[in-house]
Amino acid sequence: MKSRCATCPMKAKAEKNPRALMSRLWKWHTTWCPGWKAYQKELARQGPQGK
């Protein structure tokens, strides 16, 4: 499954203001979202950034 989390507008807003209600909802959403799990696997396959 290819995820779109890297370009997600909800994720971008959450990163800008981590204490906002929307950020908390986004964080909760990542606990069950299959797209987020796929995104994490993609990042793990890429390895550490800059190397």
mmCIF file as Biopython writes it, N, C-alpha, C and O atoms, coordinates in Angstrom:
data_model
#
loop_
_atom_site.group_PDB
_atom_site.id
_atom_site.type_symbol
_atom_site.label_atom_id
_atom_site.label_alt_id
_atom_site.label_comp_id
_atom_site.label_asym_id
_atom_site.label_entity_id
_atom_site.label_seq_id
_atom_site.pdbx_PDB_ins_code
_atom_site.Cartn_x
_atom_site.Cartn_y
_atom_site.Cartn_z
_atom_site.occupancy
_atom_site.B_iso_or_equiv
_atom_site.auth_seq_id
_atom_site.auth_asym_id
_atom_site.pdbx_PDB_model_num
ATOM 1   N N  . MET A ? 1  ? 0.842  -1.174 0.000  1.0 0.0 1  A 1 
ATOM 2   C CA . MET A ? 1  ? 0.000  0.000  0.000  1.0 0.0 1  A 1 
ATOM 3   C C  . MET A ? 1  ? 0.894  1.247  0.000  1.0 0.0 1  A 1 
ATOM 4   O O  . MET A ? 1  ? 1.751  1.408  0.870  1.0 0.0 1  A 1 
ATOM 5   N N  . LYS A ? 2  ? 0.690  2.094  -0.953 1.0 0.0 2  A 1 
ATOM 6   C CA . LYS A ? 2  ? 1.432  3.352  -1.055 1.0 0.0 2  A 1 
ATOM 7   C C  . LYS A ? 2  ? 0.685  4.404  -0.251 1.0 0.0 2  A 1 
ATOM 8   O O  . LYS A ? 2  ? -0.512 4.613  -0.447 1.0 0.0 2  A 1 
ATOM 9   N N  . SER A ? 3  ? 1.386  5.055  0.642  1.0 0.0 3  A 1 
ATOM 10  C CA . SER A ? 3  ? 0.735  6.056  1.491  1.0 0.0 3  A 1 
ATOM 11  C C  . SER A ? 3  ? 0.950  7.460  0.939  1.0 0.0 3  A 1 
ATOM 12  O O  . SER A ? 3  ? 1.855  7.702  0.140  1.0 0.0 3  A 1 
ATOM 13  N N  . ARG A ? 4  ? 0.094  8.381  1.386  1.0 0.0 4  A 1 
ATOM 14  C CA . ARG A ? 4  ? 0.209  9.791  1.005  1.0 0.0 4  A 1 
ATOM 15  C C  . ARG A ? 4  ? 0.521  10.654 2.219  1.0 0.0 4  A 1 
ATOM 16  O O  . ARG A ? 4  ? 0.282  11.861 2.207  1.0 0.0 4  A 1 
ATOM 17  N N  . CYS A ? 5  ? 1.049  10.040 3.255  1.0 0.0 5  A 1 
ATOM 18  C CA . CYS A ? 5  ? 1.281  10.756 4.511  1.0 0.0 5  A 1 
ATOM 19  C C  . CYS A ? 5  ? 2.330  11.853 4.382  1.0 0.0 5  A 1 
ATOM 20  O O  . CYS A ? 5  ? 2.255  12.856 5.092  1.0 0.0 5  A 1 
ATOM 21  N N  . ALA A ? 6  ? 3.290  11.687 3.508  1.0 0.0 6  A 1 
ATOM 22  C CA . ALA A ? 6  ? 4.347  12.690 3.363  1.0 0.0 6  A 1 
ATOM 23  C C  . ALA A ? 6  ? 3.777  14.033 2.893  1.0 0.0 6  A 1 
ATOM 24  O O  . ALA A ? 6  ? 4.339  15.086 3.196  1.0 0.0 6  A 1 
ATOM 25  N N  . THR A ? 7  ? 2.679  13.999 2.162  1.0 0.0 7  A 1 
ATOM 26  C CA . THR A ? 7  ? 2.080  15.227 1.635  1.0 0.0 7  A 1 
ATOM 27  C C  . THR A ? 7  ? 0.722  15.547 2.264  1.0 0.0 7  A 1 
ATOM 28  O O  . THR A ? 7  ? -0.013 16.396 1.759  1.0 0.0 7  A 1 
ATOM 29  N N  . CYS A ? 8  ? 0.397  14.884 3.340  1.0 0.0 8  A 1 
ATOM 30  C CA . CYS A ? 8  ? -0.904 15.054 3.984  1.0 0.0 8  A 1 
ATOM 31  C C  . CYS A ? 8  ? -1.037 16.447 4.618  1.0 0.0 8  A 1 
ATOM 32  O O  . CYS A ? 8  ? -0.196 16.828 5.433  1.0 0.0 8  A 1 
ATOM 33  N N  . PRO A ? 9  ? -2.079 17.211 4.260  1.0 0.0 9  A 1 
ATOM 34  C CA . PRO A ? 9  ? -2.266 18.534 4.849  1.0 0.0 9  A 1 
ATOM 35  C C  . PRO A ? 9  ? -2.562 18.468 6.351  1.0 0.0 9  A 1 
ATOM 36  O O  . PRO A ? 9  ? -2.182 19.371 7.097  1.0 0.0 9  A 1 
ATOM 37  N N  . MET A ? 10 ? -3.235 17.412 6.793  1.0 0.0 10 A 1 
ATOM 38  C CA . MET A ? 10 ? -3.536 17.260 8.208  1.0 0.0 10 A 1 
ATOM 39  C C  . MET A ? 10 ? -2.236 17.050 9.001  1.0 0.0 10 A 1 
ATOM 40  O O  . MET A ? 10 ? -2.080 17.600 10.091 1.0 0.0 10 A 1 
ATOM 41  N N  . LYS A ? 11 ? -1.327 16.275 8.466  1.0 0.0 11 A 1 
ATOM 42  C CA . LYS A ? 11 ? -0.027 16.035 9.113  1.0 0.0 11 A 1 
ATOM 43  C C  . LYS A ? 11 ? 0.778  17.334 9.172  1.0 0.0 11 A 1 
ATOM 44  O O  . LYS A ? 11 ? 1.407  17.626 10.189 1.0 0.0 11 A 1 
ATOM 45  N N  . ALA A ? 12 ? 0.763  18.098 8.109  1.0 0.0 12 A 1 
ATOM 46  C CA . ALA A ? 12 ? 1.509  19.359 8.067  1.0 0.0 12 A 1 
ATOM 47  C C  . ALA A ? 12 ? 0.987  20.328 9.130  1.0 0.0 12 A 1 
ATOM 48  O O  . ALA A ? 12 ? 1.781  20.980 9.809  1.0 0.0 12 A 1 
ATOM 49  N N  . LYS A ? 13 ? -0.338 20.430 9.284  1.0 0.0 13 A 1 
ATOM 50  C CA . LYS A ? 13 ? -0.918 21.308 10.308 1.0 0.0 13 A 1 
ATOM 51  C C  . LYS A ? 13 ? -0.555 20.825 11.708 1.0 0.0 13 A 1 
ATOM 52  O O  . LYS A ? 13 ? -0.279 21.628 12.599 1.0 0.0 13 A 1 
ATOM 53  N N  . ALA A ? 14 ? -0.556 19.510 11.893 1.0 0.0 14 A 1 
ATOM 54  C CA . ALA A ? 14 ? -0.222 18.942 13.199 1.0 0.0 14 A 1 
ATOM 55  C C  . ALA A ? 14 ? 1.229  19.233 13.564 1.0 0.0 14 A 1 
ATOM 56  O O  . ALA A ? 14 ? 1.537  19.483 14.730 1.0 0.0 14 A 1 
ATOM 57  N N  . GLU A ? 15 ? 2.111  19.202 12.588 1.0 0.0 15 A 1 
ATOM 58  C CA . GLU A ? 15 ? 3.518  19.478 12.850 1.0 0.0 15 A 1 
ATOM 59  C C  . GLU A ? 15 ? 3.752  20.960 13.153 1.0 0.0 15 A 1 
ATOM 60  O O  . GLU A ? 15 ? 4.655  21.299 13.918 1.0 0.0 15 A 1 
ATOM 61  N N  . LYS A ? 16 ? 2.955  21.835 12.566 1.0 0.0 16 A 1 
ATOM 62  C CA . LYS A ? 16 ? 3.100  23.278 12.806 1.0 0.0 16 A 1 
ATOM 63  C C  . LYS A ? 16 ? 2.658  23.668 14.208 1.0 0.0 16 A 1 
ATOM 64  O O  . LYS A ? 16 ? 3.276  24.523 14.842 1.0 0.0 16 A 1 
ATOM 65  N N  . ASN A ? 17 ? 1.590  23.043 14.692 1.0 0.0 17 A 1 
ATOM 66  C CA . ASN A ? 17 ? 1.050  23.387 16.006 1.0 0.0 17 A 1 
ATOM 67  C C  . ASN A ? 17 ? 0.686  22.103 16.761 1.0 0.0 17 A 1 
ATOM 68  O O  . ASN A ? 17 ? -0.477 21.698 16.756 1.0 0.0 17 A 1 
ATOM 69  N N  . PRO A ? 18 ? 1.662  21.461 17.408 1.0 0.0 18 A 1 
ATOM 70  C CA . PRO A ? 18 ? 1.423  20.177 18.048 1.0 0.0 18 A 1 
ATOM 71  C C  . PRO A ? 18 ? 0.451  20.193 19.233 1.0 0.0 18 A 1 
ATOM 72  O O  . PRO A ? 18 ? -0.019 19.132 19.643 1.0 0.0 18 A 1 
ATOM 73  N N  . ARG A ? 19 ? 0.144  21.342 19.782 1.0 0.0 19 A 1 
ATOM 74  C CA . ARG A ? 19 ? -0.752 21.403 20.939 1.0 0.0 19 A 1 
ATOM 75  C C  . ARG A ? 19 ? -2.213 21.621 20.553 1.0 0.0 19 A 1 
ATOM 76  O O  . ARG A ? 19 ? -3.086 21.603 21.421 1.0 0.0 19 A 1 
ATOM 77  N N  . ALA A ? 20 ? -2.487 21.825 19.287 1.0 0.0 20 A 1 
ATOM 78  C CA . ALA A ? 20 ? -3.854 22.081 18.825 1.0 0.0 20 A 1 
ATOM 79  C C  . ALA A ? 20 ? -4.700 20.808 18.863 1.0 0.0 20 A 1 
ATOM 80  O O  . ALA A ? 20 ? -4.174 19.695 18.837 1.0 0.0 20 A 1 
ATOM 81  N N  . LEU A ? 21 ? -6.000 20.989 18.923 1.0 0.0 21 A 1 
ATOM 82  C CA . LEU A ? 21 ? -6.923 19.863 18.933 1.0 0.0 21 A 1 
ATOM 83  C C  . LEU A ? 21 ? -6.757 19.009 17.675 1.0 0.0 21 A 1 
ATOM 84  O O  . LEU A ? 21 ? -6.761 17.780 17.756 1.0 0.0 21 A 1 
ATOM 85  N N  . MET A ? 22 ? -6.611 19.646 16.522 1.0 0.0 22 A 1 
ATOM 86  C CA . MET A ? 22 ? -6.440 18.909 15.272 1.0 0.0 22 A 1 
ATOM 87  C C  . MET A ? 22 ? -5.196 18.020 15.334 1.0 0.0 22 A 1 
ATOM 88  O O  . MET A ? 22 ? -5.195 16.916 14.789 1.0 0.0 22 A 1 
ATOM 89  N N  . SER A ? 23 ? -4.164 18.486 15.978 1.0 0.0 23 A 1 
ATOM 90  C CA . SER A ? 23 ? -2.935 17.701 16.118 1.0 0.0 23 A 1 
ATOM 91  C C  . SER A ? 23 ? -3.174 16.467 16.971 1.0 0.0 23 A 1 
ATOM 92  O O  . SER A ? 23 ? -2.652 15.389 16.686 1.0 0.0 23 A 1 
ATOM 93  N N  . ARG A ? 24 ? -3.961 16.634 18.010 1.0 0.0 24 A 1 
ATOM 94  C CA . ARG A ? 24 ? -4.280 15.490 18.871 1.0 0.0 24 A 1 
ATOM 95  C C  . ARG A ? 24 ? -5.123 14.465 18.125 1.0 0.0 24 A 1 
ATOM 96  O O  . ARG A ? 24 ? -4.933 13.258 18.278 1.0 0.0 24 A 1 
ATOM 97  N N  . LEU A ? 25 ? -6.046 14.952 17.323 1.0 0.0 25 A 1 
ATOM 98  C CA . LEU A ? 25 ? -6.852 14.036 16.505 1.0 0.0 25 A 1 
ATOM 99  C C  . LEU A ? 25 ? -5.987 13.300 15.497 1.0 0.0 25 A 1 
ATOM 100 O O  . LEU A ? 25 ? -6.164 12.102 15.279 1.0 0.0 25 A 1 
ATOM 101 N N  . TRP A ? 26 ? -5.053 14.011 14.883 1.0 0.0 26 A 1 
ATOM 102 C CA . TRP A ? 26 ? -4.148 13.378 13.931 1.0 0.0 26 A 1 
ATOM 103 C C  . TRP A ? 26 ? -3.310 12.298 14.614 1.0 0.0 26 A 1 
ATOM 104 O O  . TRP A ? 26 ? -3.131 11.208 14.072 1.0 0.0 26 A 1 
ATOM 105 N N  . LYS A ? 27 ? -2.799 12.605 15.800 1.0 0.0 27 A 1 
ATOM 106 C CA . LYS A ? 27 ? -1.992 11.641 16.546 1.0 0.0 27 A 1 
ATOM 107 C C  . LYS A ? 27 ? -2.812 10.393 16.865 1.0 0.0 27 A 1 
ATOM 108 O O  . LYS A ? 27 ? -2.321 9.275  16.708 1.0 0.0 27 A 1 
ATOM 109 N N  . TRP A ? 28 ? -4.051 10.573 17.311 1.0 0.0 28 A 1 
ATOM 110 C CA . TRP A ? 28 ? -4.925 9.441  17.592 1.0 0.0 28 A 1 
ATOM 111 C C  . TRP A ? 28 ? -5.171 8.629  16.319 1.0 0.0 28 A 1 
ATOM 112 O O  . TRP A ? 28 ? -5.148 7.399  16.343 1.0 0.0 28 A 1 
ATOM 113 N N  . HIS A ? 29 ? -5.400 9.311  15.238 1.0 0.0 29 A 1 
ATOM 114 C CA . HIS A ? 29 ? -5.664 8.681  13.953 1.0 0.0 29 A 1 
ATOM 115 C C  . HIS A ? 29 ? -4.509 7.778  13.512 1.0 0.0 29 A 1 
ATOM 116 O O  . HIS A ? 29 ? -4.737 6.744  12.882 1.0 0.0 29 A 1 
ATOM 117 N N  . THR A ? 30 ? -3.273 8.162  13.839 1.0 0.0 30 A 1 
ATOM 118 C CA . THR A ? 30 ? -2.113 7.354  13.437 1.0 0.0 30 A 1 
ATOM 119 C C  . THR A ? 30 ? -2.033 6.032  14.180 1.0 0.0 30 A 1 
ATOM 120 O O  . THR A ? 30 ? -1.292 5.143  13.760 1.0 0.0 30 A 1 
ATOM 121 N N  . THR A ? 31 ? -2.777 5.872  15.278 1.0 0.0 31 A 1 
ATOM 122 C CA . THR A ? 31 ? -2.725 4.614  16.023 1.0 0.0 31 A 1 
ATOM 123 C C  . THR A ? 31 ? -3.465 3.487  15.320 1.0 0.0 31 A 1 
ATOM 124 O O  . THR A ? 31 ? -3.219 2.316  15.612 1.0 0.0 31 A 1 
ATOM 125 N N  . TRP A ? 32 ? -4.371 3.815  14.398 1.0 0.0 32 A 1 
ATOM 126 C CA . TRP A ? 32 ? -5.127 2.769  13.717 1.0 0.0 32 A 1 
ATOM 127 C C  . TRP A ? 32 ? -5.108 2.884  12.193 1.0 0.0 32 A 1 
ATOM 128 O O  . TRP A ? 32 ? -5.615 1.989  11.517 1.0 0.0 32 A 1 
ATOM 129 N N  . CYS A ? 33 ? -4.559 3.923  11.646 1.0 0.0 33 A 1 
ATOM 130 C CA . CYS A ? 33 ? -4.602 4.161  10.203 1.0 0.0 33 A 1 
ATOM 131 C C  . CYS A ? 33 ? -3.666 3.211  9.433  1.0 0.0 33 A 1 
ATOM 132 O O  . CYS A ? 33 ? -2.463 3.198  9.694  1.0 0.0 33 A 1 
ATOM 133 N N  . PRO A ? 34 ? -4.194 2.424  8.499  1.0 0.0 34 A 1 
ATOM 134 C CA . PRO A ? 34 ? -3.334 1.531  7.717  1.0 0.0 34 A 1 
ATOM 135 C C  . PRO A ? 34 ? -2.370 2.298  6.807  1.0 0.0 34 A 1 
ATOM 136 O O  . PRO A ? 34 ? -1.273 1.815  6.530  1.0 0.0 34 A 1 
ATOM 137 N N  . GLY A ? 35 ? -2.764 3.474  6.346  1.0 0.0 35 A 1 
ATOM 138 C CA . GLY A ? 35 ? -1.877 4.295  5.520  1.0 0.0 35 A 1 
ATOM 139 C C  . GLY A ? 35 ? -0.664 4.763  6.307  1.0 0.0 35 A 1 
ATOM 140 O O  . GLY A ? 35 ? 0.447  4.796  5.777  1.0 0.0 35 A 1 
ATOM 141 N N  . TRP A ? 36 ? -0.869 5.124  7.564  1.0 0.0 36 A 1 
ATOM 142 C CA . TRP A ? 36 ? 0.242  5.564  8.414  1.0 0.0 36 A 1 
ATOM 143 C C  . TRP A ? 36 ? 1.213  4.411  8.658  1.0 0.0 36 A 1 
ATOM 144 O O  . TRP A ? 36 ? 2.428  4.609  8.648  1.0 0.0 36 A 1 
ATOM 145 N N  . LYS A ? 37 ? 0.686  3.222  8.875  1.0 0.0 37 A 1 
ATOM 146 C CA . LYS A ? 37 ? 1.538  2.048  9.088  1.0 0.0 37 A 1 
ATOM 147 C C  . LYS A ? 37 ? 2.364  1.764  7.829  1.0 0.0 37 A 1 
ATOM 148 O O  . LYS A ? 37 ? 3.540  1.413  7.928  1.0 0.0 37 A 1 
ATOM 149 N N  . ALA A ? 38 ? 1.762  1.912  6.658  1.0 0.0 38 A 1 
ATOM 150 C CA . ALA A ? 38 ? 2.486  1.721  5.404  1.0 0.0 38 A 1 
ATOM 151 C C  . ALA A ? 38 ? 3.558  2.794  5.247  1.0 0.0 38 A 1 
ATOM 152 O O  . ALA A ? 38 ? 4.659  2.503  4.779  1.0 0.0 38 A 1 
ATOM 153 N N  . TYR A ? 39 ? 3.256  4.008  5.627  1.0 0.0 39 A 1 
ATOM 154 C CA . TYR A ? 39 ? 4.215  5.108  5.554  1.0 0.0 39 A 1 
ATOM 155 C C  . TYR A ? 39 ? 5.425  4.824  6.447  1.0 0.0 39 A 1 
ATOM 156 O O  . TYR A ? 39 ? 6.566  5.057  6.050  1.0 0.0 39 A 1 
ATOM 157 N N  . GLN A ? 40 ? 5.169  4.327  7.635  1.0 0.0 40 A 1 
ATOM 158 C CA . GLN A ? 40 ? 6.264  4.003  8.551  1.0 0.0 40 A 1 
ATOM 159 C C  . GLN A ? 40 ? 7.150  2.896  7.975  1.0 0.0 40 A 1 
ATOM 160 O O  . GLN A ? 40 ? 8.371  2.932  8.133  1.0 0.0 40 A 1 
ATOM 161 N N  . LYS A ? 41 ? 6.539  1.918  7.311  1.0 0.0 41 A 1 
ATOM 162 C CA . LYS A ? 41 ? 7.322  0.856  6.667  1.0 0.0 41 A 1 
ATOM 163 C C  . LYS A ? 41 ? 8.168  1.411  5.529  1.0 0.0 41 A 1 
ATOM 164 O O  . LYS A ? 41 ? 9.319  1.011  5.356  1.0 0.0 41 A 1 
ATOM 165 N N  . GLU A ? 42 ? 7.599  2.338  4.748  1.0 0.0 42 A 1 
ATOM 166 C CA . GLU A ? 42 ? 8.349  2.978  3.665  1.0 0.0 42 A 1 
ATOM 167 C C  . GLU A ? 42 ? 9.567  3.707  4.217  1.0 0.0 42 A 1 
ATOM 168 O O  . GLU A ? 42 ? 10.661 3.602  3.662  1.0 0.0 42 A 1 
ATOM 169 N N  . LEU A ? 43 ? 9.382  4.442  5.306  1.0 0.0 43 A 1 
ATOM 170 C CA . LEU A ? 43 ? 10.487 5.177  5.921  1.0 0.0 43 A 1 
ATOM 171 C C  . LEU A ? 43 ? 11.553 4.221  6.441  1.0 0.0 43 A 1 
ATOM 172 O O  . LEU A ? 43 ? 12.746 4.495  6.312  1.0 0.0 43 A 1 
ATOM 173 N N  . ALA A ? 44 ? 11.141 3.117  7.018  1.0 0.0 44 A 1 
ATOM 174 C CA . ALA A ? 44 ? 12.094 2.137  7.540  1.0 0.0 44 A 1 
ATOM 175 C C  . ALA A ? 44 ? 12.924 1.527  6.412  1.0 0.0 44 A 1 
ATOM 176 O O  . ALA A ? 44 ? 14.119 1.285  6.579  1.0 0.0 44 A 1 
ATOM 177 N N  . ARG A ? 45 ? 12.298 1.281  5.273  1.0 0.0 45 A 1 
ATOM 178 C CA . ARG A ? 45 ? 13.010 0.720  4.124  1.0 0.0 45 A 1 
ATOM 179 C C  . ARG A ? 45 ? 14.024 1.714  3.557  1.0 0.0 45 A 1 
ATOM 180 O O  . ARG A ? 45 ? 15.076 1.312  3.058  1.0 0.0 45 A 1 
ATOM 181 N N  . GLN A ? 46 ? 13.714 2.995  3.633  1.0 0.0 46 A 1 
ATOM 182 C CA . GLN A ? 46 ? 14.616 4.023  3.107  1.0 0.0 46 A 1 
ATOM 183 C C  . GLN A ? 46 ? 15.842 4.187  3.988  1.0 0.0 46 A 1 
ATOM 184 O O  . GLN A ? 46 ? 16.887 4.637  3.516  1.0 0.0 46 A 1 
ATOM 185 N N  . GLY A ? 47 ? 15.731 3.834  5.246  1.0 0.0 47 A 1 
ATOM 186 C CA . GLY A ? 47 ? 16.844 3.970  6.173  1.0 0.0 47 A 1 
ATOM 187 C C  . GLY A ? 47 ? 16.976 5.381  6.689  1.0 0.0 47 A 1 
ATOM 188 O O  . GLY A ? 47 ? 16.145 6.239  6.391  1.0 0.0 47 A 1 
ATOM 189 N N  . PRO A ? 48 ? 18.027 5.627  7.471  1.0 0.0 48 A 1 
ATOM 190 C CA . PRO A ? 48 ? 18.223 6.962  8.032  1.0 0.0 48 A 1 
ATOM 191 C C  . PRO A ? 48 ? 18.422 8.007  6.932  1.0 0.0 48 A 1 
ATOM 192 O O  . PRO A ? 48 ? 19.069 7.745  5.918  1.0 0.0 48 A 1 
ATOM 193 N N  . GLN A ? 49 ? 17.855 9.191  7.153  1.0 0.0 49 A 1 
ATOM 194 C CA . GLN A ? 49 ? 17.989 10.250 6.169  1.0 0.0 49 A 1 
ATOM 195 C C  . GLN A ? 49 ? 19.420 10.730 6.130  1.0 0.0 49 A 1 
ATOM 196 O O  . GLN A ? 49 ? 20.117 10.760 7.144  1.0 0.0 49 A 1 
ATOM 197 N N  . GLY A ? 50 ? 19.840 11.101 4.947  1.0 0.0 50 A 1 
ATOM 198 C CA . GLY A ? 50 ? 21.189 11.648 4.780  1.0 0.0 50 A 1 
ATOM 199 C C  . GLY A ? 50 ? 22.259 10.592 4.598  1.0 0.0 50 A 1 
ATOM 200 O O  . GLY A ? 50 ? 23.441 10.922 4.501  1.0 0.0 50 A 1 
ATOM 201 N N  . LYS A ? 51 ? 21.871 9.339  4.549  1.0 0.0 51 A 1 
ATOM 202 C CA . LYS A ? 51 ? 22.886 8.301  4.351  1.0 0.0 51 A 1 
ATOM 203 C C  . LYS A ? 51 ? 22.551 7.461  3.147  1.0 0.0 51 A 1 
ATOM 204 O O  . LYS A ? 51 ? 23.290 6.533  2.817  1.0 0.0 51 A 1 
#
